[in-house]
Amino acid sequence: MAGVLIPRSMPQLSALPALASAEPSSYWLTRSLFLRCLGGVFSVAFSVALRQNPALIGDHGVTPAKDYLKRVLRNGFKGDLRAAAKRLPTLFWLLPPEAALDPWLKRTAVIGLSLSILVTLLGAANLPIILALWVLYHTLANVGQHWYGFGWENQLLETAFLTAFAVPLLSLQPFPATCPPPAVIPWLYKWLAFRIMFGAFERRAGLIKIRGDKVWKDLTAMDYHYETQPLPNPISYFLHQAPKKFHRFETAMNHIVELGASWLLLAPVRALSLLAGGIQTGFQLAIIISGNLSFLNYLTILPFIWCFDDRALAWLFPGAARSVAEAASVGVTPPIIRSFASWFLVGVVGCLSAPVVRNMASKKQSMNRAFEPLRIVNTYGAFGSISKARPEIIIKGALEYDGENTAWREYEFRSKPGPLSRSLPWVSPYHRRLDWCLWIAALGHRRFSAWFPRLLLKLVDNDREVSKLMKTNPFLGKEPPKYVKADMYRYRFTKFGSEESKRGQVWTREVIGSYWGMTSRDGLVEAIGRNS
């Protein structure tokens, strides 16, 4: 293997011999790179939880997790705690019913963040650490309600579960000689990658689009997407202005990559595996550039890393790491129990894949669905339809009501559109859950808007935790508003060369209706009581 490991000084000379070699692939360097990236994604996820959970699901949050658990136990399982824990696994069931959840939400996020950073720094992990990350994120996601109702929560948990079988039992060395990555692990990650890309995932995935909105069939989807996606970034604005022929080309290439090139992920030939990994990674990087889609696409790149073996990734590592990985690969025989665990995992994934495959083949394909409580094998998908217009909810408050002369002041959120001249933000891989849920609520999804009066109540009370998630609360530190309302606007990007763009405007907008009529605190309390 020493003859094909790519020297740092001459990577271009050894690329062709590495491709042509019949030598069995090893994945020591692959695993180390993958773990650094997985740790990075978990770090973002737990950072989001640490920063945002108090306002969203804390004891005094918009939808408190403690109240949610009580409702689940009372209404869904008639007080049967064991049955509730099986269906909704979270460590918070172990707490006394009246215990404050805020400190435990914080501790869970802090421990998860600390372990994530450790994995990122070491490029290594062991079974207890990966299982801890998996359990801790389950604990948060399962009480997160609609704030955690995104497909990448399932995907992160599934990726972590597979990783538990890819790492050593206890060692924290990147290249422990007795614990090579099991031979089946790259194939299980490739199966995950195939399901993500071909079966339906996020705004550009395969089957869900062909069976969904006709804009994917007539190649017009990208005419609208950059303007109507959840949180556009500065590049989104420029891409939206591109000629229609370019948008047709984009949409066609989406189908080619997802419905065609995704099959290369399952190819048993090394050269095709490298090609598949390169195509799909490049595709995700292009999406990352074009919009703020949370840590979604960073997470999607992770299984593609297993398309590349040590020979392909050697140029990324210093000579010392390459030498250690090479030495560890010589004459390694995995322990029998480790081989047994690997094939047990294959059996589990195979059995749990059956409903996923049936869903992929169904004409009524579900998106972002877990078929069992532990979310071990899931189906993915979103953006099966593309909105051709961008409705936005704009929340306003007032100290007094004076008819048409009422001095309404707008609340400004950190990332969603608001002021017309404010520049578009760079957010990804960070995830602003409140901004995303407001985008979904504006599209008319009722289950994402039942919390809305609770949000308004927090604003009427000048809640500091919720205000931390906003860019501007015009009443914070002052007299709170007596009245609030939410108007619906249609937002459009300005055009290059238009008078608006010359004035520095990114958006134009027009009122299209009311989302929530003017109401006082008493009216909000009454509305929440009716919906409880």
C-alpha positions as CSV (number, residue, x, y, z in Angstrom):
1,M,0.0,0.0,0.0
2,A,3.0,2.3,0.5
3,G,3.4,2.6,-3.2
4,V,-0.1,4.0,-3.8
5,L,-0.5,6.3,-0.8
6,I,-0.4,9.8,-2.4
7,P,2.7,11.8,-1.4
8,R,1.9,15.3,-0.2
9,S,4.4,16.8,-2.6
10,M,3.2,15.0,-5.8
11,P,-0.5,14.1,-5.5
12,Q,-1.1,14.5,-9.3
13,L,1.5,11.7,-10.2
14,S,-0.1,9.0,-8.1
15,A,-3.8,9.6,-9.0
16,L,-3.9,7.3,-12.0
17,P,-2.0,4.4,-10.4
18,A,-4.4,4.7,-7.4
19,L,-7.4,4.4,-9.7
20,A,-6.0,1.5,-11.6
21,S,-4.8,-0.5,-8.6
22,A,-6.6,-3.7,-7.8
23,E,-5.4,-3.5,-4.2
24,P,-8.3,-3.8,-1.6
25,S,-9.4,-0.4,-0.3
26,S,-8.9,0.7,3.3
27,Y,-10.8,3.3,5.1
28,W,-8.7,4.5,8.1
29,L,-8.3,8.0,6.8
30,T,-11.9,8.0,5.5
31,R,-13.2,7.3,9.0
32,S,-11.1,10.0,10.6
33,L,-12.2,12.6,8.1
34,F,-15.8,11.5,8.4
35,L,-15.7,11.7,12.2
36,R,-14.3,15.2,12.1
37,C,-17.1,16.3,9.8
38,L,-19.8,14.4,11.8
39,G,-18.5,16.1,15.0
40,G,-18.7,19.5,13.2
41,V,-22.4,18.9,12.2
42,F,-23.3,17.8,15.7
43,S,-21.5,20.9,17.1
44,V,-23.8,23.1,15.1
45,A,-26.9,21.1,16.0
46,F,-26.1,21.3,19.8
47,S,-25.1,25.0,19.5
48,V,-28.5,25.7,18.0
49,A,-30.2,23.8,20.8
50,L,-28.2,25.6,23.5
51,R,-29.0,29.0,22.0
52,Q,-32.6,28.6,21.0
53,N,-34.3,25.9,23.1
54,P,-34.9,28.2,26.1
55,A,-37.1,30.4,24.0
56,L,-38.8,27.7,22.0
57,I,-39.3,24.7,24.3
58,G,-38.0,25.9,27.7
59,D,-40.2,26.0,30.8
60,H,-41.3,29.5,29.8
61,G,-40.8,29.0,26.0
62,V,-43.4,29.3,23.2
63,T,-44.3,25.6,23.5
64,P,-42.7,24.2,26.7
65,A,-41.4,20.7,26.3
66,K,-42.5,19.9,29.9
67,D,-46.2,20.6,28.9
68,Y,-45.8,18.6,25.7
69,L,-44.6,15.5,27.6
70,K,-47.5,15.8,30.0
71,R,-50.0,16.0,27.1
72,V,-48.4,13.0,25.4
73,L,-48.5,10.9,28.6
74,R,-52.1,11.9,29.4
75,N,-53.7,12.0,26.0
76,G,-51.7,9.5,24.0
77,F,-50.9,6.8,26.5
78,K,-53.4,7.3,29.3
79,G,-50.6,7.7,31.9
80,D,-48.6,4.6,30.8
81,L,-45.1,6.0,31.2
82,R,-43.4,2.9,29.8
83,A,-45.5,2.9,26.7
84,A,-44.9,6.6,26.2
85,A,-41.1,6.2,26.6
86,K,-41.0,3.4,24.0
87,R,-42.9,5.5,21.5
88,L,-41.2,8.8,22.3
89,P,-37.7,8.0,23.6
90,T,-36.2,10.8,25.6
91,L,-34.2,10.9,28.8
92,F,-36.5,13.6,30.1
93,W,-39.1,10.9,31.1
94,L,-36.7,10.0,33.9
95,L,-37.3,13.4,35.6
96,P,-40.0,14.0,38.2
97,P,-43.2,15.4,36.5
98,E,-42.9,18.7,38.2
99,A,-39.1,19.1,37.7
100,A,-37.9,22.2,35.9
101,L,-36.7,21.2,32.4
102,D,-34.6,24.3,31.6
103,P,-31.4,23.2,33.4
104,W,-31.7,19.8,31.8
105,L,-32.2,21.2,28.3
106,K,-29.0,23.2,28.9
107,R,-27.0,20.3,30.3
108,T,-28.0,18.0,27.5
109,A,-26.9,20.6,24.9
110,V,-23.7,21.4,26.7
111,I,-22.7,17.8,27.1
112,G,-23.5,17.1,23.4
113,L,-21.6,20.2,22.3
114,S,-18.6,19.2,24.3
115,L,-18.5,15.7,23.0
116,S,-19.0,17.0,19.4
117,I,-16.1,19.3,19.7
118,L,-13.9,16.5,21.1
119,V,-14.8,14.3,18.1
120,T,-14.0,17.1,15.7
121,L,-10.6,17.8,17.3
122,L,-9.5,14.2,17.6
123,G,-10.9,12.9,14.3
124,A,-11.7,9.9,16.4
125,A,-14.5,8.6,18.6
126,N,-15.5,5.4,20.4
127,L,-18.8,3.6,20.9
128,P,-19.8,5.3,24.2
129,I,-19.2,8.8,22.7
130,I,-21.2,8.1,19.5
131,L,-24.0,6.5,21.5
132,A,-24.1,9.4,23.9
133,L,-24.4,11.9,21.0
134,W,-27.2,9.7,19.5
135,V,-29.1,9.5,22.8
136,L,-28.7,13.2,23.7
137,Y,-29.9,14.4,20.3
138,H,-32.8,11.9,20.5
139,T,-33.6,13.4,23.9
140,L,-33.9,16.9,22.4
141,A,-35.4,16.1,19.1
142,N,-38.2,14.1,20.6
143,V,-39.5,17.0,22.7
144,G,-38.8,19.6,20.1
145,Q,-42.2,19.4,18.5
146,H,-42.6,21.4,15.3
147,W,-39.4,23.3,15.9
148,Y,-37.5,20.0,15.3
149,G,-39.9,18.8,12.5
150,F,-37.3,18.8,9.8
151,G,-36.0,15.9,7.8
152,W,-32.4,16.4,8.8
153,E,-33.1,15.6,12.4
154,N,-33.9,12.0,11.3
155,Q,-30.9,12.0,9.0
156,L,-28.5,13.1,11.7
157,L,-29.8,10.4,14.0
158,E,-29.6,7.7,11.3
159,T,-26.0,8.7,10.4
160,A,-25.0,8.6,14.1
161,F,-26.5,5.2,14.6
162,L,-24.5,3.8,11.7
163,T,-21.4,5.4,13.1
164,A,-21.7,3.5,16.3
165,F,-20.7,0.4,14.3
166,A,-17.9,2.1,12.5
167,V,-15.8,3.2,15.5
168,P,-13.8,1.3,18.1
169,L,-15.3,0.0,21.3
170,L,-13.2,2.2,23.6
171,S,-10.1,3.5,21.9
172,L,-9.9,7.1,21.0
173,Q,-7.0,6.7,18.7
174,P,-7.7,7.7,15.0
175,F,-6.0,4.5,13.7
176,P,-6.3,1.7,16.4
177,A,-4.6,-1.3,14.9
178,T,-7.2,-3.8,16.1
179,C,-10.3,-1.8,15.0
180,P,-10.4,-1.1,11.3
181,P,-13.6,0.2,9.8
182,P,-15.8,-2.9,9.1
183,A,-16.0,-3.8,5.4
184,V,-19.8,-3.4,5.3
185,I,-19.8,0.1,6.7
186,P,-19.0,2.0,3.4
187,W,-21.9,0.2,1.8
188,L,-24.4,1.0,4.5
189,Y,-23.5,4.7,4.2
190,K,-23.8,4.5,0.4
191,W,-27.3,3.0,0.9
192,L,-28.2,5.9,3.1
193,A,-26.8,8.3,0.4
194,F,-28.7,6.6,-2.3
195,R,-32.0,6.8,-0.4
196,I,-31.4,10.5,0.3
197,M,-30.6,11.4,-3.3
198,F,-32.9,9.0,-5.3
199,G,-35.7,8.5,-2.9
200,A,-36.4,12.1,-2.2
201,F,-34.5,14.7,-0.2
202,E,-34.8,18.5,0.2
203,R,-35.5,20.8,-2.7
204,R,-33.8,18.9,-5.4
205,A,-34.3,15.2,-4.7
206,G,-35.4,12.6,-7.2
207,L,-38.7,10.8,-7.0
208,I,-40.7,13.2,-4.9
209,K,-40.2,15.9,-7.6
210,I,-41.1,13.8,-10.6
211,R,-44.4,12.8,-8.8
212,G,-45.0,16.2,-7.3
213,D,-45.3,19.7,-8.7
214,K,-45.3,19.9,-12.5
215,V,-42.6,22.6,-12.3
216,W,-40.1,19.8,-11.9
217,K,-41.4,18.1,-15.0
218,D,-41.5,21.2,-17.2
219,L,-38.1,22.4,-15.9
220,T,-39.4,25.7,-14.5
221,A,-38.7,24.9,-10.8
222,M,-35.6,27.0,-10.5
223,D,-37.4,30.1,-12.0
224,Y,-39.0,30.4,-8.6
225,H,-36.9,28.6,-6.0
226,Y,-34.2,31.1,-5.3
227,E,-36.8,33.7,-4.4
228,T,-39.2,31.5,-2.5
229,Q,-36.8,29.2,-0.6
230,P,-36.8,29.5,3.2
231,L,-33.9,31.9,3.8
232,P,-32.2,33.2,0.6
233,N,-28.6,34.4,0.8
234,P,-26.8,37.0,-1.3
235,I,-26.0,34.4,-4.0
236,S,-29.7,33.5,-4.2
237,Y,-30.5,37.0,-5.3
238,F,-28.1,36.9,-8.2
239,L,-29.0,33.4,-9.3
240,H,-32.7,34.4,-9.4
241,Q,-31.8,37.0,-12.0
242,A,-30.2,34.4,-14.4
243,P,-31.8,33.7,-17.8
244,K,-34.6,31.2,-18.0
245,K,-32.4,28.9,-20.1
246,F,-30.0,28.7,-17.3
247,H,-32.8,27.7,-14.9
248,R,-33.9,25.0,-17.3
249,F,-30.4,23.7,-17.5
250,E,-30.2,23.7,-13.6
251,T,-33.4,21.8,-13.2
252,A,-32.4,19.2,-15.9
253,M,-29.0,18.7,-14.2
254,N,-30.8,18.2,-10.8
255,H,-32.7,15.3,-12.4
256,I,-29.6,13.8,-14.0
257,V,-27.6,13.9,-10.7
258,E,-30.3,12.5,-8.5
259,L,-32.2,10.1,-10.7
260,G,-29.2,9.0,-12.8
261,A,-25.8,9.6,-11.0
262,S,-27.3,8.4,-7.7
263,W,-27.1,4.8,-9.0
264,L,-23.4,5.1,-9.2
265,L,-23.3,5.2,-5.4
266,L,-24.2,1.5,-5.4
267,A,-21.6,0.5,-8.0
268,P,-19.1,-2.1,-6.8
269,V,-16.3,-0.6,-8.9
270,R,-13.9,1.8,-7.2
271,A,-13.6,4.2,-10.1
272,L,-17.4,4.6,-10.2
273,S,-17.6,5.0,-6.5
274,L,-15.0,7.9,-6.7
275,L,-17.0,9.4,-9.5
276,A,-20.3,9.2,-7.6
277,G,-18.7,10.7,-4.5
278,G,-17.3,13.6,-6.5
279,I,-20.5,14.3,-8.4
280,Q,-22.7,14.2,-5.3
281,T,-20.4,16.2,-3.1
282,G,-20.0,18.9,-5.7
283,F,-23.8,19.0,-6.1
284,Q,-24.3,19.6,-2.4
285,L,-21.6,22.3,-2.3
286,A,-23.5,24.1,-5.1
287,I,-26.6,24.0,-3.0
288,I,-24.8,25.3,0.0
289,I,-23.6,28.3,-2.0
290,S,-27.1,29.0,-3.3
291,G,-29.1,29.3,-0.1
292,N,-29.3,29.1,3.7
293,L,-30.5,25.6,4.2
294,S,-29.2,25.0,7.7
295,F,-26.7,22.2,8.2
296,L,-28.8,20.1,5.8
297,N,-26.4,19.8,2.9
298,Y,-23.3,19.6,5.1
299,L,-24.9,16.6,6.8
300,T,-25.8,15.1,3.3
301,I,-22.1,15.2,2.3
302,L,-21.2,12.9,5.2
303,P,-22.2,9.5,3.7
304,F,-20.5,10.5,0.4
305,I,-17.2,10.6,2.2
306,W,-17.3,6.8,2.3
307,C,-17.2,6.8,-1.5
308,F,-13.5,7.7,-1.1
309,D,-10.9,5.3,0.3
310,D,-7.6,6.0,1.9
311,R,-5.8,6.3,-1.4
312,A,-8.2,8.9,-2.7
313,L,-8.0,11.0,0.5
314,A,-4.4,10.6,1.4
315,W,-3.5,14.1,0.0
316,L,-5.7,15.7,2.7
317,F,-3.5,14.2,5.5
318,P,0.0,14.9,6.6
319,G,2.7,12.2,6.0
320,A,2.7,11.0,9.6
321,A,-1.0,10.3,9.5
322,R,-0.7,8.4,6.2
323,S,2.2,6.3,7.6
324,V,0.2,5.4,10.7
325,A,-2.8,4.5,8.7
326,E,-0.7,2.4,6.3
327,A,1.0,0.6,9.2
328,A,-2.4,-0.1,10.9
329,S,-3.7,-1.7,7.7
330,V,-1.0,-4.4,7.5
331,G,-2.3,-7.8,8.5
332,V,-5.4,-6.6,10.4
333,T,-8.0,-9.2,11.2
334,P,-11.1,-7.7,12.9
335,P,-12.3,-9.5,16.1
336,I,-15.0,-12.0,15.5
337,I,-17.5,-10.1,17.7
338,R,-16.9,-7.0,15.7
339,S,-17.6,-8.9,12.4
340,F,-20.8,-10.3,14.0
341,A,-21.9,-6.9,15.1
342,S,-21.4,-5.6,11.6
343,W,-23.5,-8.3,10.0
344,F,-26.1,-7.8,12.6
345,L,-26.3,-4.2,11.6
346,V,-26.7,-5.2,8.0
347,G,-29.7,-7.4,9.0
348,V,-31.2,-4.6,11.0
349,V,-30.9,-2.1,8.3
350,G,-32.1,-4.6,5.7
351,C,-35.3,-5.3,7.7
352,L,-36.0,-1.7,8.5
353,S,-35.4,-0.7,4.9
354,A,-38.4,-2.7,3.7
355,P,-41.1,0.0,4.5
356,V,-38.7,2.7,3.2
357,V,-38.4,0.9,-0.2
358,R,-42.1,0.4,-0.4
359,N,-42.6,4.1,0.3
360,M,-40.1,5.0,-2.4
361,A,-42.1,2.9,-4.9
362,S,-45.4,4.3,-3.8
363,K,-47.3,6.9,-5.8
364,K,-48.3,8.5,-2.5
365,Q,-44.7,8.8,-1.3
366,S,-44.3,10.2,2.3
367,M,-41.5,12.6,3.0
368,N,-39.3,12.9,6.1
369,R,-40.9,9.9,7.8
370,A,-39.5,7.6,10.5
371,F,-41.0,4.2,10.5
372,E,-40.0,3.3,14.1
373,P,-39.3,5.4,17.2
374,L,-35.5,5.1,17.1
375,R,-35.3,6.6,13.6
376,I,-32.7,4.0,12.5
377,V,-33.8,3.9,8.8
378,N,-35.9,6.7,7.5
379,T,-37.3,8.2,4.3
380,Y,-36.4,11.7,3.4
381,G,-37.9,14.5,1.2
382,A,-39.1,18.1,1.1
383,F,-39.8,20.7,-1.5
384,G,-41.9,18.2,-3.5
385,S,-43.7,21.3,-4.7
386,I,-42.2,24.8,-5.3
387,S,-44.1,27.9,-4.3
388,K,-44.3,30.4,-7.1
389,A,-44.9,33.3,-4.7
390,R,-43.3,34.3,-1.4
391,P,-45.8,35.2,1.3
392,E,-44.3,36.6,4.5
393,I,-45.8,37.1,7.9
394,I,-44.9,40.5,9.3
395,I,-45.7,41.0,13.0
396,K,-46.4,44.5,14.3
397,G,-47.1,46.0,17.7
398,A,-48.7,49.2,18.9
399,L,-48.9,51.0,22.2
400,E,-52.4,52.5,21.5
401,Y,-55.1,51.9,18.9
402,D,-56.0,55.0,16.9
403,G,-57.8,53.5,13.9
404,E,-55.9,54.2,10.6
405,N,-53.5,56.4,12.4
406,T,-52.3,53.7,14.8
407,A,-48.5,53.8,15.0
408,W,-47.7,50.2,14.2
409,R,-44.0,49.1,14.7
410,E,-42.6,46.0,13.0
411,Y,-40.7,43.2,14.7
412,E,-37.6,42.3,12.7
413,F,-36.3,38.7,12.6
414,R,-32.7,37.8,12.2
415,S,-32.8,36.0,8.8
416,K,-36.3,36.0,7.3
417,P,-37.2,38.9,5.0
418,G,-38.4,42.1,6.6
419,P,-37.0,45.6,5.8
420,L,-36.7,46.0,2.1
421,S,-33.2,47.4,2.1
422,R,-31.7,44.9,4.5
423,S,-29.0,42.8,2.9
424,L,-29.6,39.0,2.7
425,P,-27.8,37.1,5.4
426,W,-25.3,34.3,5.4
427,V,-26.6,31.8,8.0
428,S,-25.8,28.2,6.9
429,P,-24.8,25.9,8.5
430,Y,-26.5,27.6,11.5
431,H,-30.2,26.9,11.7
432,R,-32.7,29.6,12.8
433,R,-35.7,27.5,13.8
434,L,-38.1,30.3,14.5
435,D,-37.5,32.0,11.1
436,W,-37.9,28.7,9.3
437,C,-41.2,27.9,11.0
438,L,-42.5,31.4,10.2
439,W,-41.8,30.7,6.6
440,I,-43.7,27.4,6.8
441,A,-46.6,29.0,8.6
442,A,-46.9,31.7,5.9
443,L,-47.4,28.9,3.4
444,G,-50.5,27.8,5.2
445,H,-49.3,24.6,7.0
446,R,-51.7,24.5,10.0
447,R,-49.6,22.2,12.2
448,F,-46.7,24.8,12.1
449,S,-49.0,27.7,13.0
450,A,-50.9,26.4,16.0
451,W,-48.1,27.9,18.1
452,F,-48.5,31.4,16.6
453,P,-50.7,33.0,19.2
454,R,-48.3,31.8,21.9
455,L,-45.5,33.6,20.0
456,L,-47.6,36.8,19.9
457,L,-48.2,36.4,23.7
458,K,-44.5,36.3,24.3
459,L,-44.0,39.5,22.3
460,V,-46.8,41.3,24.2
461,D,-45.0,40.3,27.4
462,N,-41.7,41.5,26.0
463,D,-40.2,38.1,26.7
464,R,-36.4,38.4,26.7
465,E,-35.6,34.8,25.6
466,V,-37.8,35.1,22.5
467,S,-36.4,38.6,21.8
468,K,-32.9,37.1,21.7
469,L,-34.0,35.1,18.6
470,M,-35.0,38.4,16.9
471,K,-33.0,41.1,15.3
472,T,-35.2,43.9,16.6
473,N,-37.9,44.1,19.2
474,P,-38.9,47.7,19.1
475,F,-40.5,47.5,22.6
476,L,-37.8,45.6,24.5
477,G,-36.8,47.5,27.6
478,K,-39.7,49.9,27.1
479,E,-43.4,49.8,27.6
480,P,-44.8,46.6,26.1
481,P,-47.3,46.8,23.2
482,K,-51.0,46.7,24.1
483,Y,-51.9,45.4,20.7
484,V,-50.3,43.1,18.1
485,K,-51.2,41.8,14.7
486,A,-49.7,40.0,11.8
487,D,-50.1,41.0,8.2
488,M,-49.4,38.9,5.1
489,Y,-47.2,40.4,2.4
490,R,-46.0,39.1,-0.9
491,Y,-42.2,39.7,-1.3
492,R,-40.4,39.8,-4.6
493,F,-36.7,40.3,-5.4
494,T,-36.0,43.6,-7.1
495,K,-34.7,43.4,-10.6
496,F,-31.2,44.4,-11.7
497,G,-31.3,48.0,-12.9
498,S,-34.7,48.8,-11.5
499,E,-35.2,52.0,-9.5
500,E,-35.7,49.9,-6.3
501,S,-32.3,48.2,-6.8
502,K,-30.6,51.4,-7.4
503,R,-31.9,52.6,-4.1
504,G,-30.4,49.6,-2.4
505,Q,-33.6,47.6,-2.1
506,V,-33.3,43.8,-2.2
507,W,-37.1,43.3,-2.0
508,T,-40.4,44.8,-3.0
509,R,-43.6,43.9,-1.1
510,E,-47.3,44.4,-1.2
511,V,-50.0,43.6,1.4
512,I,-52.1,40.6,0.5
513,G,-54.1,40.1,3.6
514,S,-54.2,39.5,7.3
515,Y,-52.6,36.5,9.0
516,W,-53.7,37.4,12.6
517,G,-56.0,40.3,13.3
518,M,-55.3,42.9,15.8
519,T,-55.6,41.5,19.3
520,S,-54.7,42.3,22.9
521,R,-53.1,40.2,25.6
522,D,-56.5,39.1,26.9
523,G,-57.5,38.1,23.3
524,L,-54.4,36.0,22.9
525,V,-54.9,34.2,26.2
526,E,-58.5,33.4,25.2
527,A,-57.4,32.1,21.8
528,I,-54.7,29.9,23.3
529,G,-57.3,28.5,25.8
530,R,-59.6,27.6,23.0
531,N,-56.8,25.7,21.2
532,S,-55.5,23.9,24.2
